[in-house]
Amino acid sequence: MADAQPPLTWQGSASSHPSIADKLPDEVATCLQNARFLHLATCIHNQPHVSLMNYTYLPSHPFDNTPSSCLPSGPLVIMTSNPSSKKTINLLQNPHVSLLVHDWVSSRPPNVSAGAAVRERSPVGGRSSSLATMLMQMNSAAVSSISATMNGEAMVLESGTEEERWCREQHLANNTFEPGAQNDASLLSTSPSQSRSGDGGRSSYIEDQDVRVVVVRIQDGRISDWKGGVKDFVLSQTAGADHTANTDIGGRPMVNGVTGHNRAS
């Protein structure tokens, strides 16, 4: 029914009253600093594509307010991508992206209706694995708090530039772990043999000279908490800006969403 109203327990959208600030909300920044992966959504020709990504979050960088730099001011998210991957092809045609990051881990518990059948088929009587039990205990111990969806513009950096080398170094440092630390970066490596090389796959997704460095300027976003509440935010440097303007994040004109140096790549 067109006149039907949502239940009173639903919280209305906060999109008409976003908070405006020159930095990310503290809870979003903390989440980005602590989370292991994020989800990157790209789209061309109305066909969305979602990728699980290693990333590096930088609240600021030394190229801030440098007119000649291709990096925009403000917080950045750095990633790397295979040049022939679907996401890279999408980004070169459409720089608009969404990122999803959250501060909880999850393991799906057995549901009531399927529980008996699972127990009958399971060789261990339907008992949860130790990992699943640990994850559920973590989630019940106030670890879970928020998820954040962020919208922004991505730039595939030109190889060999000072900014590209610096971003690659930051991303490598952020994904190099102490000996003995659990490192599941190999989940995202491009080759099983590379994932067994002992470097967590870094040789394939960061150090390989063929991979492209991608930076995302965050423009706005939404925070959702575990109770279903939502809160929107806009970064002040993009507040009032036309997010569909035909310029890239460095202010250069684009043709079909691609900057001049990207069209040549």
DRENPA-3360 file (N, C-alpha, C; in nm, 2 decimals, always signed):
BEGIN
1 = MADAQPPL = +0.08/-0.12/+0.00/+0.00/+0.00/+0.00/+0.09/+0.12/+0.00 ~ +0.05/+0.22/-0.08/+0.13/+0.34/-0.10/+0.13/+0.43/+0.03 ~ +0.02/+0.42/+0.11/+0.02/+0.50/+0.23/+0.07/+0.43/+0.35 ~ +0.12/+0.31/+0.34/+0.17/+0.23/+0.45/+0.29/+0.31/+0.51 ~ +0.30/+0.31/+0.64/+0.41/+0.37/+0.72/+0.50/+0.27/+0.78 ~ +0.63/+0.29/+0.78/+0.72/+0.20/+0.85/+0.69/+0.18/+0.99 ~ +0.72/+0.07/+1.05/+0.70/+0.05/+1.20/+0.77/+0.17/+1.28 ~ +0.71/+0.19/+1.39/+0.77/+0.30/+1.48/+0.91/+0.27/+1.52;
9 = TWQGSASS = +0.95/+0.14/+1.52/+1.08/+0.11/+1.56/+1.19/+0.14/+1.46 ~ +1.14/+0.17/+1.34/+1.24/+0.21/+1.23/+1.29/+0.35/+1.25 ~ +1.41/+0.37/+1.23/+1.47/+0.51/+1.25/+1.47/+0.57/+1.11 ~ +1.42/+0.69/+1.09/+1.41/+0.76/+0.97/+1.55/+0.79/+0.92 ~ +1.56/+0.81/+0.78/+1.69/+0.85/+0.72/+1.74/+0.98/+0.78 ~ +1.87/+0.99/+0.80/+1.93/+1.11/+0.85/+1.99/+1.19/+0.73 ~ +1.96/+1.15/+0.61/+2.03/+1.21/+0.49/+1.99/+1.36/+0.48 ~ +1.88/+1.40/+0.53/+1.84/+1.55/+0.51/+1.91/+1.64/+0.61;
17 = HPSIADKL = +1.98/+1.58/+0.71/+2.05/+1.66/+0.82/+2.19/+1.60/+0.85 ~ +2.27/+1.59/+0.75/+2.41/+1.53/+0.77/+2.49/+1.63/+0.85 ~ +2.58/+1.57/+0.93/+2.68/+1.65/+1.00/+2.79/+1.69/+0.90 ~ +2.84/+1.81/+0.91/+2.95/+1.86/+0.82/+3.07/+1.89/+0.90 ~ +3.18/+1.83/+0.86/+3.31/+1.85/+0.93/+3.42/+1.84/+0.84 ~ +3.54/+1.89/+0.88/+3.66/+1.88/+0.80/+3.74/+1.75/+0.81 ~ +3.69/+1.66/+0.89/+3.75/+1.53/+0.91/+3.65/+1.43/+0.93 ~ +3.69/+1.30/+0.92/+3.59/+1.19/+0.94/+3.54/+1.18/+1.08;
25 = PDEVATCL = +3.42/+1.14/+1.11/+3.38/+1.12/+1.24/+3.48/+1.02/+1.31 ~ +3.49/+1.04/+1.44/+3.59/+0.96/+1.52/+3.57/+0.81/+1.51 ~ +3.44/+0.77/+1.51/+3.41/+0.63/+1.51/+3.44/+0.57/+1.37 ~ +3.43/+0.65/+1.27/+3.47/+0.60/+1.13/+3.62/+0.59/+1.12 ~ +3.69/+0.69/+1.17/+3.83/+0.69/+1.16/+3.89/+0.57/+1.24 ~ +3.84/+0.55/+1.36/+3.88/+0.44/+1.44/+3.85/+0.30/+1.37 ~ +3.74/+0.29/+1.31/+3.70/+0.17/+1.24/+3.80/+0.15/+1.12 ~ +3.83/+0.25/+1.04/+3.93/+0.24/+0.93/+4.07/+0.20/+0.98;
33 = QNARFLHL = +4.10/+0.25/+1.10/+4.24/+0.22/+1.15/+4.25/+0.08/+1.20 ~ +4.14/+0.02/+1.24/+4.14/-0.11/+1.30/+4.10/-0.23/+1.21 ~ +4.01/-0.20/+1.12/+3.96/-0.31/+1.04/+4.07/-0.37/+0.95 ~ +4.05/-0.50/+0.91/+4.15/-0.57/+0.83/+4.12/-0.55/+0.68 ~ +4.00/-0.55/+0.64/+3.96/-0.54/+0.50/+3.84/-0.44/+0.49 ~ +3.82/-0.39/+0.36/+3.70/-0.32/+0.33/+3.64/-0.37/+0.20 ~ +3.52/-0.34/+0.18/+3.45/-0.38/+0.05/+3.45/-0.25/-0.04 ~ +3.50/-0.27/-0.16/+3.50/-0.16/-0.26/+3.39/-0.19/-0.37;
41 = ATCIHNQP = +3.30/-0.10/-0.39/+3.20/-0.11/-0.49/+3.23/-0.02/-0.61 ~ +3.24/-0.08/-0.73/+3.25/+0.00/-0.85/+3.14/-0.03/-0.94 ~ +3.12/+0.05/-1.05/+3.01/+0.03/-1.14/+3.03/+0.09/-1.27 ~ +3.00/+0.02/-1.38/+3.00/+0.07/-1.51/+2.88/+0.01/-1.58 ~ +2.81/+0.08/-1.67/+2.70/+0.03/-1.75/+2.59/-0.03/-1.66 ~ +2.57/+0.03/-1.54/+2.47/-0.02/-1.45/+2.50/-0.16/-1.40 ~ +2.62/-0.20/-1.41/+2.66/-0.33/-1.36/+2.75/-0.31/-1.24 ~ +2.70/-0.33/-1.11/+2.79/-0.31/-1.00/+2.89/-0.43/-0.98;
49 = HVSLMNYT = +3.00/-0.40/-0.91/+3.10/-0.50/-0.88/+3.16/-0.47/-0.74 ~ +3.16/-0.57/-0.66/+3.22/-0.55/-0.52/+3.34/-0.64/-0.50 ~ +3.44/-0.58/-0.44/+3.57/-0.65/-0.42/+3.61/-0.64/-0.27 ~ +3.67/-0.74/-0.22/+3.72/-0.74/-0.09/+3.87/-0.69/-0.10 ~ +3.90/-0.59/-0.02/+4.03/-0.52/-0.05/+4.11/-0.50/+0.08 ~ +4.25/-0.52/+0.07/+4.34/-0.47/+0.16/+4.34/-0.32/+0.14 ~ +4.37/-0.24/+0.24/+4.37/-0.10/+0.22/+4.46/-0.03/+0.33 ~ +4.49/+0.09/+0.31/+4.56/+0.18/+0.41/+4.48/+0.31/+0.42;
57 = YLPSHPFD = +4.45/+0.35/+0.54/+4.38/+0.47/+0.57/+4.48/+0.58/+0.62 ~ +4.47/+0.70/+0.56/+4.56/+0.81/+0.60/+4.47/+0.93/+0.63 ~ +4.47/+0.98/+0.75/+4.39/+1.10/+0.78/+4.44/+1.22/+0.71 ~ +4.57/+1.22/+0.68/+4.63/+1.33/+0.61/+4.76/+1.28/+0.54 ~ +4.82/+1.36/+0.46/+4.94/+1.32/+0.39/+5.03/+1.44/+0.36 ~ +5.16/+1.42/+0.34/+5.25/+1.54/+0.32/+5.23/+1.62/+0.19 ~ +5.14/+1.57/+0.10/+5.12/+1.64/-0.02/+4.99/+1.73/-0.01 ~ +4.94/+1.74/+0.11/+4.82/+1.82/+0.14/+4.85/+1.97/+0.10;
65 = NTPSSCLP = +4.76/+2.02/+0.02/+4.77/+2.17/-0.02/+4.89/+2.20/-0.10 ~ +4.94/+2.09/-0.17/+5.04/+2.11/-0.27/+4.98/+2.13/-0.41 ~ +4.98/+2.24/-0.47/+4.90/+2.26/-0.59/+4.94/+2.17/-0.71 ~ +5.07/+2.13/-0.71/+5.12/+2.05/-0.82/+5.09/+1.90/-0.80 ~ +5.04/+1.86/-0.68/+5.02/+1.72/-0.65/+4.89/+1.67/-0.71 ~ +4.89/+1.55/-0.75/+4.77/+1.49/-0.80/+4.68/+1.43/-0.68 ~ +4.74/+1.43/-0.56/+4.66/+1.38/-0.45/+4.58/+1.50/-0.39 ~ +4.45/+1.47/-0.36/+4.37/+1.57/-0.30/+4.40/+1.59/-0.15;
73 = SGPLVIMT = +4.36/+1.70/-0.09/+4.37/+1.72/+0.05/+4.27/+1.63/+0.13 ~ +4.30/+1.61/+0.25/+4.20/+1.54/+0.34/+4.23/+1.39/+0.35 ~ +4.14/+1.32/+0.42/+4.17/+1.17/+0.44/+4.16/+1.10/+0.31 ~ +4.25/+1.00/+0.30/+4.26/+0.91/+0.18/+4.25/+0.77/+0.22 ~ +4.20/+0.68/+0.13/+4.21/+0.54/+0.14/+4.30/+0.49/+0.02 ~ +4.40/+0.41/+0.05/+4.50/+0.36/-0.05/+4.47/+0.22/-0.07 ~ +4.46/+0.17/-0.20/+4.45/+0.03/-0.23/+4.54/+0.01/-0.36 ~ +4.56/-0.12/-0.39/+4.63/-0.15/-0.51/+4.55/-0.26/-0.59;
81 = SNPSSKKT = +4.56/-0.26/-0.72/+4.48/-0.34/-0.80/+4.55/-0.39/-0.92 ~ +4.52/-0.51/-0.96/+4.58/-0.57/-1.09/+4.53/-0.48/-1.20 ~ +4.61/-0.44/-1.30/+4.57/-0.35/-1.40/+4.46/-0.41/-1.49 ~ +4.45/-0.54/-1.50/+4.35/-0.61/-1.59/+4.23/-0.65/-1.51 ~ +4.22/-0.62/-1.38/+4.11/-0.67/-1.30/+3.98/-0.59/-1.34 ~ +3.87/-0.65/-1.31/+3.74/-0.58/-1.33/+3.73/-0.45/-1.26 ~ +3.78/-0.44/-1.14/+3.76/-0.32/-1.06/+3.85/-0.21/-1.12 ~ +3.97/-0.24/-1.17/+4.05/-0.14/-1.23/+3.99/-0.09/-1.36;
89 = INLLQNPH = +3.94/-0.18/-1.44/+3.87/-0.14/-1.56/+3.75/-0.05/-1.53 ~ +3.67/-0.08/-1.43/+3.56/+0.00/-1.39/+3.61/+0.14/-1.34 ~ +3.71/+0.14/-1.26/+3.76/+0.27/-1.20/+3.81/+0.36/-1.31 ~ +3.87/+0.31/-1.42/+3.92/+0.39/-1.52/+3.81/+0.46/-1.61 ~ +3.69/+0.40/-1.60/+3.57/+0.45/-1.67/+3.48/+0.53/-1.58 ~ +3.47/+0.49/-1.46/+3.38/+0.56/-1.36/+3.45/+0.57/-1.23 ~ +3.50/+0.69/-1.19/+3.57/+0.70/-1.06/+3.49/+0.70/-0.94 ~ +3.36/+0.71/-0.95/+3.27/+0.71/-0.83/+3.26/+0.57/-0.77;
97 = VSLLVHDW = +3.29/+0.57/-0.64/+3.29/+0.44/-0.57/+3.22/+0.45/-0.43 ~ +3.19/+0.34/-0.37/+3.14/+0.33/-0.24/+3.23/+0.23/-0.16 ~ +3.26/+0.26/-0.04/+3.34/+0.17/+0.05/+3.25/+0.13/+0.17 ~ +3.27/+0.01/+0.21/+3.20/-0.04/+0.33/+3.30/-0.10/+0.42 ~ +3.30/-0.05/+0.55/+3.39/-0.11/+0.65/+3.32/-0.12/+0.78 ~ +3.35/-0.22/+0.86/+3.28/-0.24/+0.98/+3.38/-0.30/+1.09 ~ +3.34/-0.29/+1.21/+3.43/-0.32/+1.32/+3.39/-0.45/+1.39 ~ +3.32/-0.54/+1.32/+3.28/-0.66/+1.39/+3.32/-0.78/+1.29;
105 = VSSRPPNV = +3.34/-0.89/+1.36/+3.36/-1.02/+1.28/+3.24/-1.10/+1.30 ~ +3.21/-1.19/+1.21/+3.09/-1.27/+1.23/+3.10/-1.41/+1.18 ~ +3.03/-1.50/+1.25/+3.02/-1.64/+1.20/+2.87/-1.67/+1.22 ~ +2.81/-1.72/+1.11/+2.67/-1.74/+1.11/+2.64/-1.86/+1.20 ~ +2.56/-1.84/+1.31/+2.52/-1.95/+1.40/+2.41/-2.04/+1.33 ~ +2.40/-2.16/+1.38/+2.30/-2.25/+1.32/+2.16/-2.19/+1.35 ~ +2.07/-2.19/+1.25/+1.93/-2.15/+1.27/+1.85/-2.26/+1.33 ~ +1.74/-2.22/+1.39/+1.66/-2.32/+1.46/+1.60/-2.43/+1.36;
113 = SAGAAVRE = +1.55/-2.39/+1.25/+1.49/-2.48/+1.16/+1.58/-2.58/+1.10 ~ +1.71/-2.54/+1.08/+1.80/-2.63/+1.01/+1.89/-2.70/+1.12 ~ +1.88/-2.66/+1.24/+1.97/-2.72/+1.34/+1.97/-2.87/+1.35 ~ +1.85/-2.93/+1.35/+1.84/-3.07/+1.37/+1.90/-3.15/+1.25 ~ +1.87/-3.09/+1.13/+1.93/-3.16/+1.01/+2.08/-3.15/+1.01 ~ +2.13/-3.03/+1.05/+2.28/-3.01/+1.05/+2.34/-3.11/+1.15 ~ +2.28/-3.12/+1.26/+2.33/-3.21/+1.37/+2.34/-3.36/+1.32 ~ +2.23/-3.40/+1.24/+2.23/-3.53/+1.19/+2.34/-3.56/+1.09;
121 = RSPVGGRS = +2.37/-3.46/+1.01/+2.47/-3.48/+0.90/+2.61/-3.46/+0.95 ~ +2.63/-3.38/+1.06/+2.76/-3.34/+1.11/+2.83/-3.46/+1.18 ~ +2.96/-3.48/+1.14/+3.03/-3.59/+1.21/+3.06/-3.55/+1.36 ~ +3.05/-3.42/+1.39/+3.08/-3.38/+1.53/+2.95/-3.35/+1.60 ~ +2.84/-3.40/+1.55/+2.71/-3.37/+1.62/+2.66/-3.23/+1.62 ~ +2.70/-3.15/+1.51/+2.65/-3.02/+1.50/+2.72/-2.92/+1.59 ~ +2.83/-2.96/+1.65/+2.90/-2.86/+1.74/+2.97/-2.75/+1.65 ~ +2.97/-2.63/+1.70/+3.03/-2.52/+1.63/+3.18/-2.54/+1.64;
129 = SSLATMLM = +3.25/-2.50/+1.54/+3.40/-2.50/+1.54/+3.45/-2.40/+1.65 ~ +3.57/-2.42/+1.69/+3.63/-2.33/+1.79/+3.64/-2.19/+1.74 ~ +3.67/-2.18/+1.60/+3.67/-2.04/+1.55/+3.54/-1.98/+1.55 ~ +3.43/-2.05/+1.51/+3.30/-1.99/+1.51/+3.26/-1.95/+1.65 ~ +3.29/-2.04/+1.75/+3.26/-2.01/+1.89/+3.33/-1.88/+1.94 ~ +3.46/-1.87/+1.90/+3.53/-1.75/+1.94/+3.47/-1.63/+1.88 ~ +3.44/-1.63/+1.75/+3.38/-1.51/+1.69/+3.25/-1.47/+1.75 ~ +3.16/-1.57/+1.78/+3.04/-1.53/+1.84/+3.06/-1.47/+1.98;
137 = QMNSAAVS = +3.16/-1.52/+2.05/+3.19/-1.47/+2.19/+3.24/-1.32/+2.17 ~ +3.33/-1.30/+2.07/+3.38/-1.17/+2.05/+3.27/-1.07/+2.02 ~ +3.17/-1.11/+1.93/+3.06/-1.02/+1.90/+2.97/-0.99/+2.01 ~ +2.96/-1.09/+2.11/+2.88/-1.06/+2.22/+2.95/-0.98/+2.33 ~ +3.07/-0.95/+2.31/+3.15/-0.88/+2.41/+3.18/-0.74/+2.37 ~ +3.07/-0.67/+2.31/+3.08/-0.53/+2.28/+3.18/-0.50/+2.18 ~ +3.23/-0.59/+2.10/+3.32/-0.56/+1.99/+3.25/-0.50/+1.88 ~ +3.13/-0.55/+1.85/+3.05/-0.50/+1.74/+2.99/-0.36/+1.78;
145 = SISATMNG = +3.00/-0.27/+1.68/+2.95/-0.14/+1.71/+2.89/-0.08/+1.59 ~ +2.97/-0.05/+1.48/+2.92/+0.02/+1.37/+2.96/-0.04/+1.24 ~ +2.89/+0.00/+1.13/+2.94/-0.02/+1.00/+2.93/+0.12/+0.93 ~ +3.02/+0.15/+0.84/+3.03/+0.28/+0.78/+3.03/+0.26/+0.63 ~ +2.94/+0.32/+0.56/+2.94/+0.33/+0.41/+2.99/+0.47/+0.37 ~ +3.10/+0.47/+0.29/+3.15/+0.60/+0.24/+3.15/+0.61/+0.09 ~ +3.11/+0.72/+0.04/+3.11/+0.75/-0.10/+3.23/+0.84/-0.13 ~ +3.29/+0.82/-0.25/+3.40/+0.91/-0.29/+3.44/+0.89/-0.43;
153 = EAMVLESG = +3.55/+0.95/-0.47/+3.60/+0.94/-0.60/+3.74/+0.88/-0.60 ~ +3.76/+0.79/-0.69/+3.89/+0.71/-0.69/+3.98/+0.76/-0.81 ~ +4.10/+0.76/-0.79/+4.20/+0.79/-0.89/+4.30/+0.68/-0.90 ~ +4.33/+0.63/-1.02/+4.43/+0.53/-1.05/+4.56/+0.61/-1.08 ~ +4.66/+0.61/-0.99/+4.77/+0.70/-1.00/+4.86/+0.65/-1.11 ~ +4.92/+0.75/-1.17/+5.02/+0.72/-1.28/+5.14/+0.66/-1.22 ~ +5.19/+0.55/-1.28/+5.30/+0.48/-1.23/+5.43/+0.56/-1.24 ~ +5.51/+0.55/-1.13/+5.64/+0.62/-1.13/+5.64/+0.76/-1.08;
161 = TEEERWCR = +5.53/+0.81/-1.04/+5.53/+0.95/-0.99/+5.57/+0.94/-0.84 ~ +5.61/+1.06/-0.79/+5.65/+1.07/-0.65/+5.53/+1.02/-0.56 ~ +5.41/+1.07/-0.59/+5.30/+1.04/-0.51/+5.26/+0.89/-0.51 ~ +5.28/+0.83/-0.63/+5.25/+0.69/-0.65/+5.35/+0.60/-0.57 ~ +5.48/+0.64/-0.57/+5.58/+0.57/-0.49/+5.55/+0.58/-0.34 ~ +5.52/+0.70/-0.30/+5.49/+0.73/-0.16/+5.37/+0.65/-0.11 ~ +5.26/+0.65/-0.19/+5.14/+0.57/-0.15/+5.17/+0.43/-0.14 ~ +5.25/+0.37/-0.24/+5.28/+0.23/-0.24/+5.36/+0.20/-0.11;
169 = EQHLANNT = +5.46/+0.28/-0.07/+5.54/+0.26/+0.05/+5.45/+0.26/+0.17 ~ +5.35/+0.35/+0.18/+5.27/+0.35/+0.30/+5.18/+0.23/+0.30 ~ +5.13/+0.19/+0.19/+5.04/+0.07/+0.18/+5.12/-0.06/+0.22 ~ +5.25/-0.07/+0.17/+5.33/-0.18/+0.21/+5.36/-0.19/+0.36 ~ +5.40/-0.07/+0.41/+5.43/-0.06/+0.56/+5.30/-0.10/+0.64 ~ +5.19/-0.06/+0.60/+5.06/-0.09/+0.67/+5.02/-0.23/+0.66 ~ +5.07/-0.31/+0.56/+5.04/-0.45/+0.55/+5.16/-0.54/+0.56 ~ +5.26/-0.50/+0.64/+5.37/-0.58/+0.68/+5.36/-0.61/+0.83;
177 = FEPGAQND = +5.35/-0.73/+0.87/+5.31/-0.77/+1.00/+5.43/-0.83/+1.08 ~ +5.43/-0.82/+1.21/+5.53/-0.88/+1.29/+5.54/-1.03/+1.27 ~ +5.66/-1.09/+1.29/+5.67/-1.24/+1.28/+5.58/-1.30/+1.38 ~ +5.51/-1.41/+1.33/+5.42/-1.48/+1.42/+5.28/-1.43/+1.43 ~ +5.26/-1.30/+1.38/+5.12/-1.25/+1.38/+5.04/-1.31/+1.27 ~ +4.91/-1.33/+1.31/+4.82/-1.39/+1.21/+4.80/-1.29/+1.09 ~ +4.83/-1.34/+0.97/+4.82/-1.26/+0.85/+4.74/-1.33/+0.75 ~ +4.62/-1.28/+0.73/+4.53/-1.35/+0.63/+4.53/-1.27/+0.50;
185 = ASLLSTSP = +4.64/-1.19/+0.47/+4.64/-1.12/+0.35/+4.65/-1.21/+0.23 ~ +4.70/-1.34/+0.25/+4.71/-1.43/+0.14/+4.57/-1.46/+0.08 ~ +4.46/-1.43/+0.15/+4.33/-1.46/+0.10/+4.31/-1.37/-0.03 ~ +4.38/-1.26/-0.04/+4.36/-1.17/-0.15/+4.47/-1.18/-0.25 ~ +4.56/-1.27/-0.24/+4.67/-1.27/-0.34/+4.62/-1.33/-0.47 ~ +4.69/-1.31/-0.58/+4.64/-1.35/-0.71/+4.68/-1.49/-0.75 ~ +4.77/-1.55/-0.67/+4.81/-1.68/-0.70/+4.84/-1.77/-0.58 ~ +4.79/-1.89/-0.57/+4.81/-1.97/-0.45/+4.96/-1.99/-0.43;
193 = SQSRSGDG = +5.04/-2.00/-0.53/+5.19/-2.01/-0.51/+5.25/-1.89/-0.44 ~ +5.19/-1.77/-0.48/+5.24/-1.65/-0.42/+5.20/-1.64/-0.27 ~ +5.08/-1.69/-0.24/+5.03/-1.68/-0.11/+5.11/-1.77/-0.01 ~ +5.18/-1.87/-0.07/+5.26/-1.96/+0.01/+5.41/-1.91/+0.02 ~ +5.43/-1.79/-0.03/+5.57/-1.75/-0.03/+5.62/-1.70/+0.10 ~ +5.53/-1.68/+0.20/+5.57/-1.63/+0.33/+5.56/-1.48/+0.35 ~ +5.52/-1.41/+0.24/+5.50/-1.27/+0.25/+5.36/-1.22/+0.26 ~ +5.27/-1.32/+0.28/+5.13/-1.29/+0.28/+5.07/-1.24/+0.15;
201 = GRSSYIED = +5.14/-1.27/+0.04/+5.09/-1.22/-0.09/+5.13/-1.08/-0.13 ~ +5.21/-1.01/-0.04/+5.24/-0.87/-0.07/+5.31/-0.86/-0.20 ~ +5.39/-0.96/-0.24/+5.47/-0.95/-0.37/+5.37/-0.94/-0.49 ~ +5.25/-0.99/-0.47/+5.16/-0.99/-0.58/+5.06/-0.87/-0.58 ~ +5.03/-0.82/-0.46/+4.93/-0.71/-0.46/+4.98/-0.58/-0.41 ~ +5.11/-0.57/-0.38/+5.16/-0.43/-0.35/+5.29/-0.41/-0.42 ~ +5.39/-0.51/-0.40/+5.53/-0.48/-0.45/+5.54/-0.50/-0.60 ~ +5.46/-0.58/-0.66/+5.47/-0.60/-0.80/+5.45/-0.47/-0.88;
209 = QDVRVVVV = +5.55/-0.44/-0.96/+5.55/-0.31/-1.03/+5.43/-0.29/-1.13 ~ +5.37/-0.40/-1.16/+5.26/-0.39/-1.26/+5.12/-0.35/-1.19 ~ +5.11/-0.37/-1.06/+4.99/-0.33/-0.99/+4.97/-0.18/-0.99 ~ +4.85/-0.14/-1.00/+4.82/+0.00/-1.00/+4.78/+0.05/-0.86 ~ +4.82/+0.17/-0.82/+4.79/+0.23/-0.69/+4.66/+0.31/-0.71 ~ +4.56/+0.28/-0.62/+4.44/+0.35/-0.63/+4.42/+0.43/-0.50 ~ +4.38/+0.56/-0.51/+4.35/+0.64/-0.39/+4.21/+0.68/-0.40 ~ +4.14/+0.69/-0.29/+4.00/+0.73/-0.28/+3.99/+0.85/-0.19;
217 = RIQDGRIS = +3.93/+0.96/-0.24/+3.90/+1.07/-0.16/+3.75/+1.05/-0.11 ~ +3.74/+1.04/+0.02/+3.61/+1.02/+0.08/+3.53/+1.16/+0.08 ~ +3.41/+1.15/+0.03/+3.33/+1.27/+0.03/+3.22/+1.28/+0.13 ~ +3.15/+1.17/+0.15/+3.04/+1.16/+0.25/+3.01/+1.02/+0.28 ~ +2.92/+1.00/+0.38/+2.90/+0.86/+0.42/+2.79/+0.85/+0.52 ~ +2.76/+0.73/+0.56/+2.66/+0.70/+0.66/+2.71/+0.60/+0.76 ~ +2.69/+0.62/+0.89/+2.72/+0.53/+0.99/+2.60/+0.46/+1.04 ~ +2.60/+0.33/+1.05/+2.49/+0.25/+1.10/+2.54/+0.18/+1.23;
225 = DWKGGVKD = +2.46/+0.19/+1.33/+2.50/+0.11/+1.45/+2.42/-0.02/+1.47 ~ +2.45/-0.09/+1.57/+2.39/-0.23/+1.58/+2.25/-0.22/+1.62 ~ +2.20/-0.11/+1.66/+2.06/-0.09/+1.69/+1.97/-0.05/+1.57 ~ +2.04/-0.02/+1.46/+1.96/+0.02/+1.34/+1.96/+0.17/+1.32 ~ +2.03/+0.24/+1.41/+2.03/+0.39/+1.40/+2.13/+0.43/+1.29 ~ +2.10/+0.54/+1.22/+2.19/+0.59/+1.12/+2.23/+0.73/+1.14 ~ +2.34/+0.77/+1.09/+2.39/+0.91/+1.10/+2.47/+0.94/+0.97 ~ +2.44/+1.05/+0.90/+2.51/+1.08/+0.78/+2.61/+1.19/+0.81;
233 = FVLSQTAG = +2.71/+1.19/+0.73/+2.82/+1.30/+0.74/+2.86/+1.34/+0.60 ~ +2.91/+1.46/+0.59/+2.97/+1.52/+0.47/+3.10/+1.59/+0.51 ~ +3.21/+1.56/+0.44/+3.33/+1.63/+0.46/+3.33/+1.77/+0.40 ~ +3.37/+1.87/+0.48/+3.35/+2.01/+0.44/+3.41/+2.05/+0.31 ~ +3.52/+1.98/+0.27/+3.58/+2.02/+0.14/+3.50/+1.98/+0.02 ~ +3.40/+1.89/+0.05/+3.31/+1.85/-0.06/+3.17/+1.90/-0.04 ~ +3.14/+1.96/+0.08/+3.01/+2.00/+0.10/+2.97/+2.11/+0.00 ~ +2.86/+2.10/-0.06/+2.81/+2.20/-0.15/+2.87/+2.18/-0.29;
241 = ADHTANTD = +2.97/+2.09/-0.31/+3.02/+2.06/-0.44/+2.93/+1.97/-0.52 ~ +2.94/+1.98/-0.65/+2.86/+1.89/-0.73/+2.94/+1.76/-0.75 ~ +2.89/+1.65/-0.68/+2.97/+1.53/-0.69/+2.97/+1.47/-0.82 ~ +2.89/+1.51/-0.92/+2.89/+1.46/-1.05/+2.96/+1.55/-1.15 ~ +3.03/+1.65/-1.10/+3.10/+1.74/-1.18/+3.20/+1.67/-1.27 ~ +3.22/+1.72/-1.39/+3.31/+1.64/-1.48/+3.46/+1.68/-1.47 ~ +3.50/+1.66/-1.34/+3.64/+1.68/-1.31/+3.69/+1.57/-1.22 ~ +3.82/+1.54/-1.22/+3.87/+1.43/-1.13/+3.90/+1.49/-1.00;
249 = IGGRPMVN = +3.95/+1.40/-0.91/+3.98/+1.45/-0.77/+4.10/+1.54/-0.76 ~ +4.17/+1.56/-0.87/+4.28/+1.66/-0.88/+4.23/+1.79/-0.95 ~ +4.11/+1.79/-0.99/+4.05/+1.91/-1.05/+4.07/+1.92/-1.20 ~ +4.13/+1.81/-1.26/+4.15/+1.81/-1.40/+4.02/+1.76/-1.47 ~ +4.00/+1.81/-1.60/+3.88/+1.77/-1.67/+3.88/+1.62/-1.71 ~ +3.77/+1.56/-1.71/+3.76/+1.42/-1.74/+3.67/+1.40/-1.87 ~ +3.70/+1.30/-1.94/+3.61/+1.26/-2.05/+3.56/+1.12/-2.02 ~ +3.43/+1.10/-2.01/+3.37/+0.98/-1.97/+3.43/+0.92/-1.84;
257 = GVTGHNRA = +3.46/+1.02/-1.75/+3.50/+0.98/-1.61/+3.65/+0.94/-1.61 ~ +3.73/+0.96/-1.71/+3.87/+0.92/-1.72/+3.96/+1.04/-1.74 ~ +4.06/+1.06/-1.66/+4.15/+1.17/-1.67/+4.24/+1.15/-1.79 ~ +4.31/+1.25/-1.83/+4.40/+1.24/-1.95/+4.50/+1.14/-1.94 ~ +4.58/+1.13/-1.82/+4.68/+1.03/-1.81/+4.63/+0.89/-1.80 ~ +4.50/+0.88/-1.74/+4.45/+0.75/-1.73/+4.40/+0.70/-1.87 ~ +4.36/+0.79/-1.96/+4.31/+0.74/-2.09/+4.43/+0.68/-2.17 ~ +4.55/+0.73/-2.13/+4.66/+0.67/-2.21/+4.71/+0.54/-2.15;
265 = S = +4.67/+0.51/-2.03/+4.72/+0.39/-1.97/+4.64/+0.26/-2.01;
% end
